[in-house]
């Protein structure tokens, strides 16, 4: 490999194609009742991809699927449109962008946002492209506050729950102790 080839224009184009492939896989999974592994295999069989691109696609697809609930929760927080009203293709673009922002530390936030906007241009009108840009930019700045707020909420719930469980355990103690 030539020096700098991993970070030059070919790498960027390769990563853009990988993101597009990941989006196609996620969109296809949403409309077909087939295992994602089969969809990925099918996508890989049509064209040559480097090991790095295949790994990146796997990481994107399985990452979005693994964290889908959390990603959707964050999207709901930063979107003025109800999540069930967002076009599924656009929603997958938001999930891909947000997953990269939150979990792929080697992908700059600006790259995650910009490539998501480019993906949106291929499936949506200008207003929707602006929506994708706005949601991801707001999320990239404010997600820390949201997660911190969620952790605070969990701790507020957990402490009373922990005390309630202790009371239940104490009250059940005579019932669950074995007879002598």
C-alpha positions, -999 to +999 in steps of 0.1 A: +000+000+000+013+034-009+021+059+019-011+079+026-033+057+005-054+048+036-063+084+041-065+098+006-094+104-017-097+067-026-102+059+011-129+086+014-147+073-017-143+037-005-158+046+029-187+066+012-195+035-008-193+013+023-218+037+041-241+035+011-239-003+011-246-004+049-277+018+043-289-005+015-285-035+038-304-018+066-332-007+042-335-041+027-337-057+062-365-034+070-387-047+041-376-083+040-380-111+065-345-125+059-315-127+082-291-098+080-262-122+073-278-133+041-283-097+030-247-088+038-235-119+019-256-109-011-242-073-010-206-086-008-211-110-037-219-082-061-185-064-063-151-065-048-145-049-015-114-047+006-113-064+040-113-029+056-145-020+038-162-053+047-153-048+083-165-012+082-199-023+067-202-051+093-195-026+121-220-001+108-248-026+101-245-046+133-238-015+154-270+002+142-289-030+148-274-035+182-280+001+194-312+008+174-333+014+205-308+039+220-302+056+186-340+060+181-344+074+217-317+100+209-332+108+175-366+113+192-350+138+216-334+159+188-362+156+162-392+178+159-409+150+139-422+119+156-401+090+148-429+069+133-435+098+108-399+098+096-394+079+063-377+046+072-348+052+047-342+086+063-344+071+098-317+046+088-295+074+076-300+092+109-292+059+128-260+054+107-248+089+113-256+089+150-240+055+155-208+068+139-209+099+161-214+079+193-194+047+187-168+051+160-141+073+175-119+071+144-147+087+123-147+125+128-181+139+137-180+161+107-175+131+084-204+113+100-227+142+096-215+152+060-217+116+047-252+112+062-263+144+045-249+131+012-268+098+017-300+118+024-295+137-009-298+103-027-332+095-012-349+127-001-358+162-010-339+193+001-361+199+032-354+164+044-317+167+038-317+198+060-336+179+086-310+151+086-282+178+089-300+196+118-308+165+138-272+151+135-256+185+143-278+190+173-271+154+185-234+157+180-234+188+203-260+178+228-259+140+231-236+142+262-262+163+280-289+138+270-270+108+282-260+125+314-297+134+320-306+098+313-280+085+338-293+109+364-328+097+358-317+061+361-300+068+394-331+086+407-351+055+398-325+030+409-321+042+445-358+040+455-360+007+436-330-006+455-346+004+488-380-012+478-362-044+468-345-045+502-378-041+520-393-069+499-364-091+506-366-084+544-404-090+544-399-123+524-370-135+545-391-157+568-408-172+538-377-181+518-356-194+547-354-232+548-371-249+577-347-263+604 
